[in-house]
Amino acid sequence: MPTVTAYAATSATEPLVKTTIERREVGAKDVLIEIKYSGICHSDIHTVRGEWGDIQYPQVVGHEIVGFVTEVGSDVTLHNVGDRVGVGCMVNSCRECENCLAGMQNYCLKGNTGTYASVDLDGTITQGGYSTHVVVVEDFVLKVPESIPFEKAAPLLCAGITTYSPLAHWNAGPGKKVAVVGMGGLGHMAVKIAHAMGADVTVLSQSLSKQEDGLRLGADHYYATSDPATFEALGNSFDLMINTVSAPVDLQSYLSLLRLDGTMVNVGAPAQPLPVSVFGLMANRRSFAASGIGSIGETQEMLDFCAEHGIAPETELVAADYINEAYERVLASDVRYRFVIDVATMA
């Protein structure tokens, strides 16, 4: 097996360290990608610290990956050597269940194969994008349009699709009032995408500290949720609410902001259960839902949409040896709005 350089977690408490890992040989339907940039997602931190369940160590995370194809298997038809490509949160699925056959591999009934910390088809544990190379089956590799700056493209493979998918599914667009809860890595992408779709966009953030950014990136309105007057002023206002916060929130207060048949969609993933009052849903026939990443087809659609509308994440490029400091800054909400690792610095 090829050996490549990577940064791995060795336990739930120790800093990530530079190491080497083995990648599988390129099979007939596989693509070898030389990784150029890898985004840092809060999910990476949750995973390596065991907050979403036990994992096997050492573990390389990273599911926002872009790079160049350097080798293709003998039966590959979708990609060529030299292509700009990306890999997101999953690298395979069963291909046989009802959801996979409907093109919704992210909802594979047998569980899709995650880009990291997941059991691969050969029984090994998948290792993610904090590495110089990765081998992925061709069907789960995306084409990155030339017009998207390569050093900014990686976060689209998670933050971009995680927000695009519910916005598209619940028909955000002209005439719709959309609220985005949280102005972080996911939230700032939701603002950009909802604005490009033509919706009237409101940010609901704990404070007004990022108000200038929110309005610059496409929000029409910006409110502080720490101010009780916000919930009094905005009752019965929104058709759709995208909650990007990965911590418990007062659902009753937020649900009260939905109009008739309005929907609140969680894309943030708090470890704790969230209590929901049925009476709060009955009022205005509201819905509370959740959405998990997006299918391969949706992800390619999102990349093409972002290319068409000139959308890219707000990023800070960092060297590989800065990963542990970047983690601490993510936890302190000290990033606007996504860290991207320059993988060339792993050499």
C-alpha positions in Angstrom: 0.0 0.0 0.0 1.2 3.6 -0.7 2.4 5.4 2.4 1.5 9.1 2.7 2.1 11.9 5.1 -0.8 13.0 7.4 -1.8 14.6 10.7 -3.5 12.2 13.0 -5.2 12.2 16.4 -3.7 9.5 18.7 -6.2 9.9 21.4 -9.2 12.0 22.5 -7.0 14.3 24.5 -3.6 14.6 22.8 -2.8 17.1 20.1 -2.8 15.9 16.4 0.7 14.8 15.3 2.5 14.5 12.0 2.7 10.8 10.9 2.3 8.5 7.9 -0.6 6.3 6.9 -1.2 3.7 4.3 -3.7 4.3 1.4 -5.1 1.4 -0.6 -3.8 0.6 -4.1 -5.8 2.3 -6.9 -8.5 -0.2 -8.0 -10.2 -0.4 -11.3 -12.9 2.2 -10.3 -10.7 4.3 -8.0 -9.2 7.8 -8.4 -5.9 8.8 -6.7 -6.0 12.5 -5.6 -3.1 14.6 -4.6 -4.7 16.8 -1.9 -3.9 20.5 -2.1 -6.3 22.0 0.5 -8.3 20.5 3.3 -10.8 22.4 5.4 -11.2 22.2 9.2 -14.7 21.5 10.2 -16.1 21.5 13.8 -17.1 17.9 13.1 -13.5 17.0 12.9 -13.0 18.2 16.5 -16.1 16.5 17.8 -14.9 13.2 16.2 -11.3 13.2 17.3 -12.3 14.1 20.9 -14.8 11.3 21.1 -17.8 13.6 21.5 -19.9 11.8 18.9 -18.9 8.3 20.1 -15.8 6.1 20.4 -13.4 5.9 17.5 -10.3 4.0 16.7 -7.0 5.8 16.9 -4.8 6.9 15.2 -7.4 8.8 13.2 -6.9 11.3 10.4 -9.9 13.5 9.9 -10.9 16.1 7.3 -13.9 15.8 4.9 -13.5 19.1 3.0 -10.9 18.0 0.4 -9.8 19.4 -3.0 -6.9 18.4 -5.2 -5.8 17.1 -8.5 -6.3 13.6 -10.0 -2.9 12.0 -10.4 -4.0 8.4 -11.3 -7.2 6.7 -12.4 -8.1 3.0 -12.4 -8.6 1.0 -15.6 -12.4 1.3 -15.6 -12.7 5.0 -14.5 -14.8 7.1 -16.9 -15.8 10.1 -14.9 -12.4 11.7 -14.2 -9.1 12.2 -15.9 -5.5 12.8 -14.7 -5.1 16.5 -14.0 -8.8 17.2 -13.1 -9.6 19.6 -10.3 -11.7 17.5 -7.9 -13.2 17.4 -4.5 -14.2 14.9 -1.9 -16.8 15.6 0.8 -18.2 13.8 3.8 -18.7 10.4 2.3 -16.7 8.1 0.1 -19.1 5.2 -0.6 -22.5 3.7 0.2 -24.3 0.4 -0.3 -25.5 1.4 -3.8 -28.5 -1.0 -3.4 -31.0 0.4 -0.9 -34.0 2.5 -1.8 -32.3 5.8 -0.9 -29.1 5.0 -2.8 -31.1 4.0 -5.9 -32.9 7.3 -5.6 -29.6 9.1 -5.7 -29.6 10.0 -2.0 -26.4 8.2 -1.0 -26.1 10.5 2.1 -29.2 8.7 3.5 -28.0 5.2 2.7 -30.2 2.9 4.7 -27.1 0.8 5.6 -25.2 3.9 6.5 -22.9 5.7 4.0 -19.1 5.2 4.3 -17.8 8.4 5.9 -14.6 10.0 4.6 -13.1 9.3 8.0 -13.7 7.1 11.1 -15.9 4.8 9.1 -15.6 1.1 8.1 -14.5 1.0 4.5 -15.5 -1.8 2.1 -12.3 -3.7 2.8 -12.9 -3.6 6.6 -10.3 -0.9 7.3 -11.1 2.5 9.0 -11.3 5.4 6.5 -8.8 8.2 7.0 -9.6 11.7 5.9 -8.1 14.7 4.2 -5.5 16.0 6.6 -3.1 14.1 4.4 -1.2 14.4 1.1 -3.2 11.9 -0.9 -6.4 9.9 -0.8 -7.9 7.1 -2.9 -11.6 7.3 -3.6 -14.1 5.4 -5.8 -14.8 7.6 -8.8 -18.6 8.0 -8.2 -17.9 9.9 -4.9 -15.4 12.4 -6.4 -16.8 15.8 -7.4 -15.6 18.2 -10.2 -14.5 21.6 -8.9 -15.3 24.4 -11.4 -12.3 26.4 -12.5 -14.0 29.7 -11.5 -14.0 28.7 -7.8 -10.6 29.8 -6.1 -9.0 26.5 -5.3 -7.7 27.6 -1.9 -11.2 28.5 -0.9 -13.1 25.6 -2.5 -12.6 22.9 0.2 -15.2 24.1 2.8 -17.9 23.9 0.1 -17.7 20.1 0.3 -19.2 20.3 3.8 -20.3 23.7 4.9 -21.5 24.5 1.4 -23.6 21.4 0.8 -24.8 21.1 4.4 -26.6 24.5 3.9 -27.4 24.3 0.2 -29.3 21.0 0.5 -32.0 22.2 2.9 -32.2 25.6 1.3 -32.9 23.9 -2.1 -35.2 21.2 -0.6 -37.4 23.6 1.2 -37.4 26.0 -1.8 -35.7 29.1 -0.5 -36.0 31.7 -3.2 -37.9 34.9 -4.2 -40.8 35.7 -1.9 -39.4 33.4 0.9 -38.2 34.8 4.2 -35.3 32.7 5.5 -33.6 33.0 8.9 -30.1 31.7 9.6 -29.4 30.9 13.2 -25.6 31.3 13.9 -23.0 33.2 11.9 -20.1 30.8 11.8 -18.7 28.4 9.2 -22.1 27.0 8.2 -24.1 30.1 8.9 -22.0 32.4 6.6 -22.5 29.9 3.8 -26.2 29.7 4.4 -26.4 33.5 4.1 -24.5 33.6 0.9 -26.4 30.8 -0.7 -29.9 31.9 0.4 -29.2 35.4 -0.8 -28.1 34.1 -4.2 -31.3 32.0 -4.4 -33.3 35.3 -4.1 -34.6 34.9 -0.5 -35.0 37.6 2.0 -32.3 36.7 4.6 -32.2 37.4 8.3 -29.3 36.4 10.6 -30.1 35.5 14.2 -26.9 35.6 16.1 -26.1 35.7 19.8 -24.7 39.2 19.4 -24.3 41.9 16.8 -20.5 41.4 16.7 -20.6 40.0 13.1 -23.4 42.2 11.9 -21.2 44.1 9.4 -20.0 40.8 8.0 -23.5 39.4 7.7 -24.9 42.3 5.8 -21.9 42.4 3.6 -22.3 38.7 2.7 -25.9 39.0 1.8 -28.1 39.2 4.8 -31.0 41.8 4.6 -31.5 41.9 8.4 -29.5 41.0 11.5 -30.7 40.5 15.0 -29.1 39.5 18.4 -30.8 36.6 20.0 -29.5 37.6 23.4 -32.0 40.5 23.3 -35.5 39.2 24.3 -37.0 42.0 22.1 -35.8 40.1 19.1 -38.3 37.2 19.6 -41.1 39.7 20.3 -40.4 41.6 17.2 -40.0 38.6 14.8 -42.9 36.4 15.8 -44.6 34.8 12.8 -42.0 36.0 10.4 -40.2 33.2 8.6 -41.0 30.5 6.1 -37.7 28.7 6.7 -35.1 28.7 9.4 -31.7 27.0 9.1 -30.2 26.4 12.5 -26.4 25.9 12.2 -25.7 25.9 15.9 -24.2 22.6 17.3 -25.4 23.3 20.8 -28.8 23.3 22.5 -31.1 26.2 21.8 -34.5 27.2 23.2 -36.5 25.6 20.4 -39.8 27.0 21.6 -38.5 30.6 21.2 -37.2 29.9 17.7 -40.3 27.9 16.6 -42.4 30.9 17.5 -40.8 32.9 14.7 -42.2 30.6 12.0 -45.1 31.5 9.8 -47.9 29.2 8.9 -46.4 26.0 7.5 -42.9 27.3 8.3 -40.0 24.8 8.9 -37.0 25.0 11.2 -34.2 22.7 10.0 -31.3 21.7 12.1 -28.0 21.3 10.3 -26.0 21.8 13.5 -25.6 18.5 15.4 -25.7 18.9 19.2 -24.7 15.8 21.1 -27.6 16.3 23.5 -31.3 15.6 22.5 -33.4 18.7 21.9 -36.9 18.8 23.6 -39.7 19.8 21.3 -43.2 20.8 22.5 -45.9 19.4 20.2 -48.1 22.4 21.1 -45.4 24.7 19.7 -45.6 22.8 16.4 -49.3 22.7 16.4 -49.4 26.5 16.4 -49.1 27.6 12.8 -48.7 24.0 11.7 -45.0 24.3 12.1 -42.4 21.7 11.3 -39.1 20.8 13.0 -36.7 18.9 10.8 -33.0 18.1 10.3 -30.8 17.7 7.2 -27.6 15.7 6.8 -25.1 16.9 4.2 -26.3 16.2 0.7 -26.2 13.6 -2.1 -23.4 13.4 -4.7 -25.8 14.9 -7.2 -26.7 17.8 -4.9 -23.1 18.4 -4.1 -22.2 18.8 -7.7 -25.2 21.0 -8.2 -24.1 23.1 -5.3 -20.5 23.5 -6.7 -21.9 24.5 -10.1 -24.4 27.0 -8.4 -21.5 28.6 -6.4 -19.4 28.9 -9.6 -22.3 30.5 -11.4 -23.0 33.0 -8.6 -19.4 33.7 -7.6 -19.8 32.2 -4.1 -16.8 31.0 -2.1 -16.4 30.6 1.7 -14.5 33.2 3.8 -11.3 31.4 4.7 -8.1 31.6 6.6 -5.2 29.6 5.1 -3.0 27.9 7.6 0.0 25.6 7.6 -0.4 22.0 8.7 1.6 22.5 11.9 -1.0 25.1 13.0 -3.9 22.6 13.1 -4.0 22.3 16.9 -4.0 26.0 17.4 -6.7 26.3 14.7 -8.8 23.8 16.7 -8.6 26.0 19.8 -9.6 29.0 17.8 -12.6 27.1 16.3 -13.7 26.3 19.8 -13.3 29.9 20.8 -15.3 31.1 17.7 -12.1 32.9 16.7 -12.3 32.4 12.9 -14.0 34.2 10.1 -15.1 31.8 8.9 -13.3 28.6 8.0 -9.8 27.4 8.4 -8.2 25.7 5.3 -5.0 23.7 5.6 -2.3 24.3 2.9 -1.4 20.6 2.5 1.8 21.5 0.7 3.1 22.4 4.2 3.0 18.8 5.3 6.1 18.0 3.2 
